[in-house]
Amino acid sequence: MHKLLSGGPNIFKEGGSEDRGENARLQAFIGAIAIGDLVKSTLGPKGMDKILQPMPGEGSRGTATVTNDGATILKAVWIDNPAAKILVDISKTQDDECGDGTTSVVVLAAELLRNAQQLVEQRMHPQVIIKGYRIALAAARAKLEALAIDNGKDAQAFREDLLRIARTTLSSKLLQHEKDHFATLAVDAVLRLHGKNNLDYIQVIKKPGASLKDSFLEEGFILEKKIGVGMPKVVEDCKVLVANCQMDTDKIKIYGARVKVDSFEAVAEIEKAEKEKMKGKVDRIVKHGCNVFINRQLIYNYPEQLFKEAGVMAIEHSDFDGTERLAAVLGADIVSTFDNPEETKLGSCKKISEMMIGEDKVIKFSGCAQNEACTIVLRGASTHILDEAERSLHDALAVLYQTVQDSRVVFGGGSTEMAMAHAVMEKSKVVDGKEHAAVEGFAKALQQMPMILADNAGYDSQDLVGKLKAAHAQGQHSMGLNFTQGSVGDMQPLGIMESFRSKLSQLCSAAEAAEMIIRVDDIIKNAPRQRDGGM
């Protein structure tokens, strides 16, 4: 570099720094590739788990997590490298968007960058690499759309597709030994929504005890509370008022306010006035014509007694998420004032009863107004197992929900990546100029995915991927890796399928993230803020 440029004037504040050109590019590539290598071993049905140890000093909150979910691992890792943060972001986006494929998207982006780094070291300009990657992405996307199968019109075939997708998603998770059972639970739960865009109607409750296969799907809604003392334990044809208001004595809410009285009679009068006020409030609630009252806050003894006399079942202290979900499921409004009964929308359900799950009593709402609601009750030996089971189930539910929106499916087991790699390689034959090498690099990155899957399973990856390439060269695009036999097999009879939308999102997100990092030629770090208030 020229002397004037290298030793030129420093425009940054003291403590700030700048990395340019090769240096900046190297930092960006190395950081992103390191993130890919971090989660690479968790990919696929034979992926390994990672233990996430909390920071010391986090007390009881900082419990260790055992997981192989890419998004969960990357959320928990503290990262300083800016390029690595881009990959963490695409993993979070994939988790929010599709639920599944959080590890694949990061690993694919890292492999694209690994190949780009080799090309940059051979003095190829980043913009040429990006142009080649865009040509390759278009070819891969066209092939993916050509491979997609759509059974959306045939309800029975579509349900089978959903079950296969759920089994494939769960096969790389903790629930793989009970994947048939959980796949059925997840598919039944998602199909009950009838295409509604609200996964909140599916509630997941974790109860330690018993084993994972004792988990079950309960139609209706379950609230983890007890019915008040002396209340009827079963109510039928329920009209439910859901509220968020104080049901203790309305306190004088002025800081330091006191009431001075000169006799006990005056105290009794104040108490009587408070009771009358509360009685008036309860009367206004009863006038709504409800026979069940559910409050987010506490209900004190006196109003509870009044509800009992009026024949209204009162349930107190339902947690906030529970109240929101319950109101949606019952088709009710959450009310805070009770002056206009005609404007208040009551919820309805056929039956409210108490049931036991393990050693806990819970309240079950059957035949809700929004009959799409259901509750999946997870059982398991420990809280770690239940937490990981919930994460696995969330992934399955999210990917099924996306498939209901877009009913196209593709084959899994590395077959789709290999078919796309083959299509990109064919495309590279007609690309002239330097871009040819970049298009080839994109194909090699896609071929790495089945290679990593085989490596994680402990098989000979070179041998298996060689056979897979040969099969795809002959046009057998449903051929993928059979992990039970350790061989190449047809994915169709094995029933290994994935969501088209999830695959497309993985491909596009990884390519866009890689492109963004390849463009980097300058990293500027600001001076750290001074702790002593100095500027």
C-alpha positions as a printed Julia matrix, in Angstrom:
535×3 Matrix{Float64}:
   0.0     0.0     0.0
   1.21    3.56   -0.72
   2.94    5.28    2.22
   0.56    8.23    2.15
  -2.45    5.92    2.24
  -1.14    3.65    4.99
   0.13    6.42    7.23
  -2.46    9.02    6.22
  -4.51   11.16    8.58
  -6.68    9.22   11.05
 -10.26   10.48   10.82
 -11.54    8.21   13.63
 -11.76    9.1    17.28
  -9.1     7.62   19.53
  -9.88    3.93   20.05
 -11.74    3.59   16.73
 -10.26    1.39   14.01
 -10.73    0.41   10.38
  -9.86   -2.76    8.45
  -9.76   -2.44    4.69
  -9.61   -4.64    1.6
  -8.17   -8.12    2.07
  -8.02   -7.76    5.83
 -11.71   -6.85    6.16
 -12.77   -9.54    3.7
 -10.75  -12.19    5.52
 -12.33  -11.22    8.87
 -15.84  -11.39    7.4
 -15.26  -14.77    5.72
 -13.54  -16.39    8.7
 -16.24  -15.25   11.18
 -19.13  -16.5     9.04
 -17.45  -19.83    8.2
 -16.7   -20.39   11.91
 -20.42  -20.03   12.71
 -21.23  -22.61   10.0
 -18.66  -25.0    11.48
 -20.1   -24.45   14.97
 -23.57  -25.8    14.05
 -22.51  -28.15   11.22
 -22.34  -31.22   13.49
 -26.0   -30.79   14.55
 -27.32  -31.14   10.98
 -29.48  -34.05    9.9
 -31.14  -37.09   11.51
 -27.86  -38.22   13.09
 -26.8   -34.74   14.22
 -25.17  -34.3    17.62
 -26.5   -32.23   20.54
 -24.82  -29.27   22.19
 -24.94  -28.25   25.86
 -25.34  -24.49   26.3
 -23.84  -23.48   29.63
 -25.2   -20.2    31.04
 -22.96  -17.34   32.09
 -21.88  -17.55   35.74
 -23.92  -15.32   38.01
 -27.25  -15.83   36.25
 -28.49  -17.77   39.29
 -31.49  -20.06   38.99
 -32.44  -18.57   35.6
 -29.23  -19.81   34.07
 -30.03  -23.47   33.62
 -28.03  -25.45   31.06
 -29.81  -26.24   27.77
 -29.3   -29.43   25.76
 -30.37  -28.96   22.13
 -29.52  -29.53   18.48
 -31.79  -26.76   17.19
 -29.65  -24.34   15.18
 -31.63  -21.2    16.06
 -31.58  -22.0    19.81
 -27.79  -22.56   19.75
 -27.05  -19.38   17.82
 -29.38  -17.24   19.97
 -27.46  -18.33   23.06
 -23.98  -17.67   21.66
 -22.42  -14.23   22.26
 -20.74  -13.14   19.03
 -18.46  -10.21   18.27
 -17.84  -10.77   14.56
 -20.26   -8.67   12.42
 -20.39  -11.17    9.54
 -21.21  -14.0    11.95
 -24.12  -11.91   13.27
 -25.6   -11.81    9.75
 -25.77  -15.63    9.75
 -27.31  -15.64   13.23
 -29.99  -13.25   11.93
 -30.88  -15.43    8.92
 -31.16  -18.41   11.28
 -33.63  -16.47   13.49
 -35.59  -15.36   10.42
 -35.79  -18.95    9.15
 -37.02  -20.05   12.59
 -39.75  -17.37   12.64
 -40.7   -17.91    8.99
 -40.63  -21.71    8.64
 -39.67  -23.27   11.97
 -37.39  -25.85   10.34
 -34.13  -25.51    8.4
 -32.42  -23.16   10.88
 -29.16  -25.14   10.81
 -29.24  -25.88    7.05
 -29.51  -22.2     6.1
 -26.42  -21.27    8.14
 -24.37  -24.25    6.93
 -25.26  -23.56    3.27
 -24.36  -19.86    3.62
 -21.03  -20.83    5.24
 -20.24  -23.29    2.41
 -21.04  -20.63   -0.22
 -18.64  -18.27    1.56
 -15.94  -20.97    1.83
 -16.02  -21.38   -1.97
 -16.16  -17.61   -2.48
 -13.06  -17.2    -0.28
 -11.09  -19.61   -2.5
 -12.13  -17.62   -5.59
 -11.19  -14.3    -3.95
  -7.76  -15.74   -3.09
  -7.39  -16.57   -6.82
  -7.79  -12.81   -7.47
 -11.39  -12.95   -8.7
 -13.35   -9.74   -8.06
 -16.22  -10.07   -5.51
 -18.73   -8.58   -7.98
 -17.9   -11.32  -10.52
 -18.51  -13.96   -7.82
 -21.84  -12.34   -6.94
 -22.89  -12.29  -10.61
 -22.05  -16.0   -10.91
 -23.91  -16.8    -7.69
 -27.01  -15.02   -8.98
 -26.97  -17.04  -12.22
 -26.6   -20.21  -10.12
 -29.39  -19.21   -7.71
 -31.82  -18.69  -10.61
 -30.96  -22.16  -12.0
 -31.28  -23.82   -8.55
 -34.6   -22.1    -7.87
 -36.02  -23.14  -11.26
 -35.0   -26.76  -10.56
 -36.52  -26.65   -7.05
 -39.85  -25.41   -8.44
 -39.77  -28.14  -11.11
 -39.23  -30.83   -8.45
 -42.1   -29.66   -6.21
 -45.13  -31.95   -5.81
 -48.54  -30.47   -4.99
 -51.27  -32.67   -3.45
 -53.23  -29.73   -2.02
 -56.44  -30.68   -3.87
 -56.54  -34.26   -2.53
 -57.21  -34.1     1.23
 -56.1   -37.68    1.97
 -52.86  -37.46   -0.04
 -52.13  -34.02    1.47
 -52.56  -35.39    5.0
 -50.06  -38.16    4.12
 -47.63  -35.49    2.85
 -48.02  -33.55    6.1
 -47.35  -36.69    8.16
 -44.21  -37.38    6.12
 -42.97  -33.8     6.55
 -43.64  -33.97   10.31
 -41.75  -37.29   10.58
 -38.82  -35.89    8.57
 -38.66  -32.74   10.72
 -38.87  -34.71   13.97
 -36.34  -37.34   12.87
 -33.47  -34.92   13.53
 -34.83  -33.98   16.96
 -35.14  -35.52   20.41
 -38.6   -36.9    19.48
 -37.26  -39.17   16.7
 -38.03  -42.41   18.63
 -41.7   -41.4    18.97
 -41.88  -39.51   15.68
 -44.99  -41.34   14.37
 -46.93  -40.47   17.52
 -45.84  -36.81   17.56
 -46.26  -36.41   13.79
 -49.9   -37.48   14.15
 -50.39  -35.08   17.09
 -48.87  -32.16   15.15
 -50.81  -32.86   11.92
 -54.13  -33.24   13.78
 -53.49  -29.97   15.64
 -52.58  -27.99   12.49
 -55.46  -29.38   10.39
 -57.92  -28.3    13.12
 -56.98  -24.68   12.36
 -58.59  -24.99    8.87
 -55.95  -22.68    7.38
 -56.37  -19.92   10.0
 -53.16  -17.94   10.41
 -52.96  -18.23   14.18
 -50.79  -20.89   15.82
 -51.85  -19.45   19.22
 -54.9   -21.71   19.08
 -52.52  -24.64   19.6
 -51.41  -24.61   23.2
 -48.49  -26.71   24.45
 -48.41  -27.65   28.16
 -45.38  -29.34   29.72
 -45.93  -31.68   32.68
 -42.94  -33.6    34.09
 -43.62  -37.28   34.75
 -44.44  -40.39   32.7
 -42.68  -40.81   29.33
 -42.72  -38.93   26.02
 -45.11  -41.42   24.41
 -47.74  -40.58   27.06
 -48.09  -37.1    25.51
 -51.54  -36.53   24.03
 -53.71  -34.09   22.11
 -56.7   -32.74   24.02
 -59.43  -31.15   21.93
 -60.44  -27.83   23.42
 -58.49  -25.56   25.74
 -56.75  -26.33   29.04
 -56.14  -23.65   31.67
 -53.59  -24.47   34.35
 -55.69  -23.19   37.26
 -58.07  -24.58   39.85
 -61.78  -23.86   40.18
 -62.66  -21.74   43.27
 -63.63  -23.41   46.57
 -67.26  -24.5    46.75
 -67.87  -23.75   43.04
 -69.51  -26.33   40.78
 -66.79  -28.5    39.23
 -68.68  -29.02   35.96
 -70.69  -26.38   34.05
 -72.47  -27.05   30.75
 -73.64  -24.58   28.07
 -71.24  -21.97   29.4
 -71.46  -18.26   28.74
 -68.06  -16.95   29.71
 -67.07  -13.42   30.65
 -63.29  -12.9    30.41
 -62.05   -9.91   32.42
 -58.92   -8.13   33.53
 -59.94   -6.08   36.56
 -59.4    -5.8    40.3
 -61.72   -7.93   42.38
 -60.29   -6.89   45.74
 -61.44   -3.76   47.57
 -60.8    -0.73   45.37
 -57.91    0.84   47.22
 -57.39    4.6    47.49
 -54.45    4.9    45.11
 -52.85    8.08   46.44
 -49.41    7.6    47.94
 -49.44    8.17   51.7
 -53.25    8.64   51.93
 -54.77    7.91   55.37
 -58.27    7.84   56.75
 -58.66    9.0    60.38
 -61.75    7.87   62.28
 -62.88    8.52   65.84
 -64.81    5.27   66.5
 -65.14    1.64   65.52
 -68.58    2.38   64.07
 -66.92    4.61   61.46
 -64.51    1.78   60.56
 -67.48   -0.57   60.22
 -69.23    1.97   57.97
 -66.16    2.23   55.72
 -65.97   -1.56   55.49
 -69.68   -1.73   54.76
 -69.32    0.91   52.02
 -66.47   -1.07   50.48
 -68.56   -4.25   50.58
 -71.49   -2.46   48.96
 -69.2    -1.16   46.26
 -67.88   -4.66   45.58
 -71.42   -6.09   45.65
 -72.46   -3.49   43.06
 -69.52   -4.56   40.86
 -70.44   -8.25   41.16
 -74.1    -7.46   40.4
 -73.07   -5.6    37.24
 -70.97   -8.63   36.17
 -73.85  -11.07   36.85
 -76.21   -8.83   34.77
 -74.17   -9.76   31.68
 -75.91  -13.15   31.86
 -72.69  -15.14   32.24
 -72.45  -18.35   34.25
 -68.61  -18.42   34.22
 -66.37  -15.49   35.17
 -62.63  -15.69   34.43
 -60.4   -12.93   35.77
 -56.74  -12.31   35.04
 -56.24  -10.86   38.53
 -57.1   -12.21   41.97
 -60.69  -12.61   43.19
 -60.95  -12.07   46.95
 -63.1   -14.12   49.34
 -66.12  -11.78   49.5
 -66.69  -11.41   45.72
 -66.04  -15.16   45.33
 -68.79  -15.8    47.88
 -71.14  -13.45   45.96
 -70.43  -15.28   42.7
 -71.15  -18.58   44.42
 -74.51  -17.29   45.67
 -75.35  -16.07   42.15
 -74.49  -19.52   40.71
 -71.53  -18.2    38.69
 -68.3   -20.23   38.47
 -65.35  -17.9    39.18
 -61.79  -18.65   38.04
 -59.06  -16.28   39.19
 -55.5   -15.38   38.24
 -55.39  -16.91   34.76
 -51.95  -15.98   33.39
 -51.77  -13.24   30.77
 -50.97  -15.45   27.76
 -53.66  -17.84   28.96
 -56.24  -15.02   29.14
 -55.41  -13.7    25.66
 -55.54  -17.16   24.12
 -58.65  -18.12   26.07
 -60.51  -15.01   24.87
 -59.57  -15.82   21.26
 -60.6   -19.46   21.61
 -63.93  -18.72   23.31
 -64.69  -15.82   20.97
 -64.93  -13.35   23.88
 -63.75   -9.8    24.58
 -61.44   -9.08   27.53
 -63.31   -6.45   29.54
 -62.27   -4.14   32.38
 -65.5    -2.2    33.0
 -68.99   -3.64   33.27
 -71.33   -0.68   32.67
 -72.53   -1.68   29.17
 -73.57   -5.36   29.15
 -75.17   -5.03   25.71
 -71.81   -4.07   24.15
 -69.82   -6.87   25.79
 -69.21  -10.02   23.78
 -69.44  -13.17   25.9
 -67.5   -16.31   25.03
 -69.18  -19.69   24.79
 -68.28  -23.36   25.13
 -70.26  -26.55   25.7
 -68.63  -27.73   28.9
 -66.1   -26.67   31.52
 -64.77  -29.37   33.83
 -61.81  -30.23   36.02
 -59.35  -32.92   34.95
 -56.1   -34.38   36.27
 -52.81  -34.38   34.36
 -50.19  -36.24   36.36
 -50.61  -34.87   39.87
 -52.04  -31.46   38.87
 -55.65  -30.4    38.51
 -56.42  -28.27   35.45
 -59.57  -26.79   33.91
 -60.68  -28.15   30.54
 -62.87  -26.16   28.12
 -64.64  -28.46   25.63
 -66.62  -27.48   22.53
 -65.27  -23.91   22.3
 -66.82  -21.32   19.98
 -63.64  -21.31   17.89
 -63.49  -25.09   17.65
 -60.05  -24.95   16.03
 -58.43  -24.81   19.49
 -56.57  -27.74   20.94
 -53.94  -28.44   23.57
 -50.93  -30.74   23.25
 -49.89  -32.03   26.67
 -46.23  -33.06   26.73
 -45.05  -35.6    29.32
 -41.41  -36.45   29.95
 -38.84  -37.52   32.51
 -37.24  -34.11   33.16
 -37.6   -30.41   32.4
 -34.61  -30.53   29.98
 -36.32  -33.25   27.95
 -39.64  -31.35   28.01
 -37.98  -28.1    26.88
 -36.26  -29.81   23.96
 -39.48  -31.71   23.11
 -41.36  -28.38   23.03
 -38.74  -26.84   20.7
 -38.94  -29.9    18.41
 -42.72  -29.81   18.37
 -42.73  -26.04   17.69
 -40.54  -26.66   14.61
 -42.88  -29.38   13.36
 -46.01  -27.26   13.95
 -44.49  -24.21   12.23
 -43.33  -26.16    9.16
 -46.71  -27.93    8.86
 -48.51  -24.62    9.18
 -46.38  -23.19    6.33
 -47.13  -26.28    4.22
 -50.87  -25.81    4.75
 -50.45  -22.25    3.37
 -48.34  -23.47    0.41
 -49.09  -27.16   -0.18
 -46.05  -27.95   -2.37
 -43.54  -30.5    -1.02
 -40.11  -31.78   -2.12
 -38.08  -34.89   -1.29
 -35.6   -34.74    1.59
 -32.48  -36.72    2.51
 -30.17  -34.48    0.48
 -31.92  -35.36   -2.8
 -33.19  -31.82   -3.47
 -29.77  -30.23   -2.85
 -28.12  -32.78   -5.13
 -30.71  -32.19   -7.89
 -30.19  -28.42   -7.61
 -26.39  -28.88   -7.67
 -26.72  -31.02  -10.82
 -28.9   -28.33  -12.47
 -26.4   -25.6   -11.52
 -23.48  -27.68  -12.87
 -25.36  -28.11  -16.17
 -25.95  -24.35  -16.24
 -22.23  -23.67  -15.64
 -21.41  -25.42  -18.95
 -23.1   -22.61  -20.89
 -21.76  -19.74  -18.72
 -18.7   -18.14  -20.29
 -16.1   -15.92  -18.67
 -14.97  -15.84  -15.08
 -18.53  -16.28  -13.74
 -18.26  -19.96  -14.74
 -16.03  -20.65  -11.71
 -18.49  -18.91   -9.34
 -21.45  -20.92  -10.7
 -19.42  -24.09  -10.17
 -18.59  -22.94   -6.62
 -22.31  -22.56   -5.88
 -22.94  -26.14   -7.09
 -20.1   -27.45   -4.9
 -21.61  -25.7    -1.85
 -24.96  -27.44   -2.51
 -23.16  -30.79   -2.87
 -21.58  -30.26    0.55
 -25.0   -30.56    2.26
 -25.48  -34.35    1.68
 -21.74  -34.76    2.38
 -22.16  -33.17    5.86
 -25.31  -35.26    6.52
 -23.35  -38.45    5.76
 -20.33  -37.33    7.84
 -22.55  -36.64   10.87
 -24.02  -40.14   10.59
 -20.53  -41.71   10.57
 -20.8   -43.04    7.0
 -18.27  -42.8     4.17
 -19.44  -39.48    2.72
 -17.23  -39.56   -0.42
 -18.59  -42.98   -1.42
 -22.25  -42.11   -0.76
 -22.12  -38.69   -2.44
 -20.33  -40.22   -5.44
 -23.17  -42.74   -5.87
 -25.72  -39.96   -5.34
 -24.11  -37.8    -8.06
 -24.21  -40.74  -10.48
 -27.91  -41.37   -9.75
 -28.82  -37.69  -10.3
 -26.75  -37.58  -13.52
 -29.1   -40.32  -14.8
 -32.12  -38.16  -13.93
 -33.15  -40.07  -10.77
 -33.92  -36.89   -8.81
 -35.8   -38.61   -5.98
 -32.62  -40.43   -4.88
 -31.2   -39.35   -1.52
 -29.4   -40.74    1.53
 -31.04  -43.6     3.42
 -29.72  -43.25    6.98
 -31.19  -46.49    8.32
 -29.26  -48.57    5.75
 -26.3   -46.21    5.26
 -26.85  -46.25    1.5
 -28.37  -44.3    -1.37
 -32.13  -44.89   -1.69
 -35.32  -43.59   -3.3
 -36.96  -41.02   -1.01
 -40.49  -41.62   -2.33
 -41.14  -45.07   -0.8
 -39.2   -44.03    2.33
 -41.61  -41.09    2.74
 -38.86  -38.51    3.43
 -40.32  -35.15    2.47
 -39.76  -31.51    3.28
 -41.74  -28.32    2.82
 -41.09  -26.55   -0.49
 -41.47  -23.16    1.17
 -38.88  -24.03    3.83
 -36.39  -25.26    1.2
 -36.89  -22.17   -0.97
 -36.44  -19.89    2.03
 -33.2   -21.73    2.98
 -31.77  -21.41   -0.53
 -32.62  -17.72   -1.04
 -31.68  -16.6     2.49
 -28.31  -18.39    2.37
 -27.49  -16.93   -1.08
 -28.51  -13.4    -0.04
 -26.51  -13.55    3.22
 -23.44  -14.89    1.39
 -23.75  -12.13   -1.23
 -23.95   -9.48    1.49
 -20.77  -10.76    3.21
 -18.85  -11.12   -0.12
 -19.49   -7.42   -0.83
 -17.7    -6.33    2.37
 -14.41   -4.48    1.79
 -14.22   -2.31    4.9
 -14.95   -2.93    8.61
 -15.13    0.2    10.78
 -15.18   -0.14   14.56
 -16.22    2.81   16.71
 -14.31    3.74   19.83
 -15.81    2.05   22.92
 -17.83    4.33   25.19
 -15.93    5.5    28.27
 -17.31    4.23   31.59
 -16.39    7.25   33.74
 -18.68    9.57   31.8
 -15.77   10.96   29.81
 -16.34   11.58   26.14
